[in-house]
Each structure stands twice: as C-alpha cells, then as structure tokens.
Amino acid sequence: MNIALPGNSVTPMLTVVRVLGMSSEDEMVACFLSGELSSRRFGQNLRSHLAAAGQVERLLTHPDLSDAGANVARRALLAATRGYGENRDLFENFPGHVTWVRALLSADEAVGVRYLDYSYWVELSGGSRRPIDAAARIMAGLRAFDVRNEPFVDAARALIGGERFPPLILVGGRQDNLVCLEGHLRLTAHALVGFQSDIECLIGTAPTMGRWAQ
C-alpha cells in the first residue's frame, strides 16, 4: 500500500504525562460515547439505542456535565451498548472506582500505550499490541483478518491536515502503564504520523485496573 505520509520514527524524549486537571466518570462516559458516535463500526448501534431511549444526538454531541439527568442517561447508554457498570462486554472486570484526569501524552509516553487485548488489535500489531508496530505493518500493506486499513490512513491524513481529534481514553494501574480503552483508530493514526505532537487524553487509574488492562 502506497501511503503518502511522513516517516513514523519517534525521537526519544523524556517520558512524561502532563496532567492538566481532574476529570470525572461523567466526562469519561461523555467522551467515550462521543467517540463511538462518529465510529463507522459502533455509531449506528449507538444511534439506535439513542432513539429507543427517546434521546437525541445532542445528548452526546453537546454534553452538559452539570446536568445530572443527562449524565445518568449517558451512563445508561454506555451500559446498554458496551456493558459499562454491569461487569460485561467491554467493561468486564472494569473497576467501579477510578480516578480520572485530563492529560497530555508526550510522544515517548504514547509509544508505550498498548491496545486493548482483543484479537483484531493483537493481529494488527503483530502480537505486540503496540500502535507503532501496527503502523509499520499498515505501511507495509499488511491487514488484520483482511479488514481494510484505509480508515487508519484517512485519519492520519486528517491529522496532517490539522484536524483535532477527541481525547483518547486510556487506563491502567499507573500512569506509566496504559492501555487504550477508547480511541484505537485515532491512536493508530498518531502512530502513522510518528506521534508528532502531544496527545490529549483522559487517563483513568485504579489499583485493581490490572484485572482489565492486562
């Protein structure tokens, strides 16, 4: 596959997570659903659940975190679509009490973030679950389970064109050992362009997160 992107080498630099401030469960849920709404894979299912709940997309596109009722509605949507708070599906073994912060990841820190332990991401990265390895395989024209790589390339080109992505959602037992919860495509796009800038993210940590973020 011929991809007209800049080289994806990463210059070593000090590993640091720059914390911008405290976040919350409500902000995480809102960011997660906003990311899924724009997803080719998950967006339609989320819209169906929105309609079934009598809600409109504005609940997700313009979240008001000071509205307690809207926060409850969003948590219910994430529970219905992904098992949040119900110990199932994506959120099986996910801790009930997580500390959330808003942060910027340096390039060196982003290189260390791992994909979710899911067959597609394991295959795409050649077993490492590292986005930089997935980027190299994509550049070489390799596919995971014969799924097209074009969405990653399109997202990388959008980054080059100046588009700003929603924050990634990352979790771990510590801030220096993180797994991607939401935003795998965006993380891969950053890897394809060589992690050229700091990455906005929400980071969730909990002593028991290792049961989920293996």
Secondary structure, DSSP 8 states (H G I E B T S, - for coil): ----------------EEEEEE--HHHHHHHHHHHHHT-TTTHHHHHHHHHHTT--THHHHS--TT-HHHHHHHHHHHHHHH-TTTT-GGGTT--S--EEEEEEE-HHHHHH-B--S-HHHHHHTTTS--HHHHHHHHHTT--STT---HHHHHHHHHHHTT-----EEEEEEETTEEEEEE-HHHHHHHHHTT--S-EEEEEEE-TTGGGT--
